[in-house]
Amino acid sequence: MMSFVRSGPKVLIIEPENEANFKKFILKHFDSKLLLETVLTFDDAISEMNQHQTLVYLADNAKENIRKFNREKCIIINEGAQNFLMYAINHNMATEIRQIRKAPRIVIMQVIGNMDSTIDNVADDFEGVIEPIKESFNGHTQGTVVCFTKANINKNVKFSDMYEHAVFTEVHFSEVIKTLDNHSLKYINRNLDKQEWYDLTIKIYDSYEAYKLQYDRLVHVLDKLGAGIILREGWGEDAAKIFLIVGVYKVTLFTYLTPHEIKKILLALEYLENGERIVDYDLFYKKKKVHWDEVRIKGVRGKEALSLRYRHELYKKLEQKDVETLINMEEYIFVSR
């Protein structure tokens, strides 16, 4: 569920025959945008982009590294580099391009644990060079740059959130990202230091038995927060009252967030914004239940009000589109009752 590695935005360096005409072609045929005046550097441009976008830089000489960034030569398109090029060729724009090349592909890795030792491990595994991140971006015309961050990579990662050093390697992008993704837990285990991970059990109970909906809603939020890894899940039974056994769906979560942090998330999801309780998410750590009054906030009275407070905090941690997805899921649950 939790991903520690993803691709970064793509960069194409194009030397057009006529810069103005080529820019018009891009703006007319692609979902695109020009950079704002506040974008002064390549770092700022990267901060404006997500992993699905491509930065097209219209260079005077595409063979050379770009030493002086010019915002007016940049266009961000909501399209992959390959699709962009195929479309341009199919629309007879190949003759309008003197020279074209890709900038080094970017991999972004979320680090749990010691940053420097993780970087050392990655550099060793890919025979890479550790160098200042700006030098990696500006000093190469090919290869792969692995950037490191402590931030949640399920959201847009600003350049300022990235560590000051990166790893440059000649190993192909697809091999780098596949290897890092497959062995991400290896890097975590090697470099955890004293940071503790928690083995938590979440018991889902819904009197309307909409367990799949409640599970999907929970996993959606945990996934977007990058909160951990689901190790096990399955049906179980719980004693609600004397002589009353109820079915529950149990999820075992392996997470670097504390039990109280997870409890706040679960509490936020138990109630809708209108105050209706739609599910019980009970949390257990070392077989002991974590009660809601352990995460009380002074001045906030009652479980319902506390849930609403934590819901608003949760919204701030999610992308707007992810909040909208959550609300749509909850509206479906509400009207189906």
Residue, then its C-alpha position, 0 to 999 in steps of 0.5 A: m500500500m505504501s510506496f516509497v519510490r515514484s518517478g519525477p516530472k519529465v523534461l524535454i529539451i527542444e531546439p525548434e526552427n522557430e520558437a514562437n511557432f512551436k510554442k503556439f503549436i504546443l499551446k494549441h494542441f496540448d493541455s498546457k500552461l506557461l510558468l508564472e512570474t514567480v518561477l525564477t529557477f528550474d527548481d521552482a519549475i519542478s516544484e510546480m509539476n507532478q509526476h505525470q507532467t512534462l516540462v518542454y524547454l525551448a532551447d537555443n542550443a539543445k546539445e548544451n546543458i542549460r546554464k541560465f534558466n529562462r522561464e519564457k522558454c518553458i511550457i508544462i504539458n499534462e502529457g508524457a514525453q513519448n505521447f507528446l513526440m508522437y503527436a508532434i510527428n503525426h502533425n508534421m512538426a518533425t521538420e520544425i525540430r532541429q535538435i531534441r533530447k531528454a534531460p536525466r530522468i528523475v526518481i523521487m525516494q521517500v526516506i524513512g530513517n537515516m538520510d545520509s546512509t540511505i543515500d550511500n546505499v543507493a549510490d553503492d547499489f547503482e554505481g552512482v555519484i553523490e552530488p549536490i542536487k542542483e548539479s545533478f539536474n544541470g550537469h548531465t544530458q542523460g542518465t538518472v537522478v535519484c532525489f531523496t525526501k522525508a515528505n509524503i511522495n503521494k503529494n506534489v513534492k516541492f524542490s525545497d522538500m528534497y534533500e540537498h544531495a542526490v545520486f546520479t547514475e548511468v543506469h537506465f531509469s526503468e531499472v533504477i525505479k523498479t529495483l528501488d521499488n522492489h527493495s525499498l524495505k531493504y533500505i528502510n531496514r538498513n537505515l532505521d536507526k532508532q526510529e520505531w515501527y508499530d504493528l497495529t490492528i484495526k477492527i472495522y465494524d459496520s452495523y450496515e455491513a458495508y465493509k468493503l466501502q469502509y475498508d476502501r475508504l480507510v485504505h484510500v486515506l492511509d495510502k494517500l498519507g503514505a501511512g504504512i503497509i498492510l501486512r494482513e487482513g481478514w474476517g474475525e469475531d468480536a464480543a460486543k456484549i455478553f452472549l453477542i458475537v459480531g463480525v469484524y474485518k481486521v487489518t494489520l497495519f505496519t506503520y512508522l506513525t505512532p498509535h495515537e497518530i493513527k487513532k486520530i486518523l481513524l477517529a476523523l473517519e468514524y463520523l461524517e461532517n453532519g455528525e452521523r457516525i457511520v463506522d467503528y474503527d477500533l485500534f489495538y496496539k500490543k493487544k491493548k485498545v487505544h481509546w479515543d480519550e487518549v487523543r483528546i484536545k483541551g476545549v473540545r467536548g465529546k467524541e463527535a466534536l473531536s472527530l470533526r476537529y481531526r477531520h479538518e486536520l486530515y483534509k489539510k494533509l491530503e490533496q484536494k482531489d483526494v479529499e473529493t474522492l473521500i467525500n464522494m465515497e462517504e456520500y455513497i455510504f450515506v445515501s445507501r443506508 
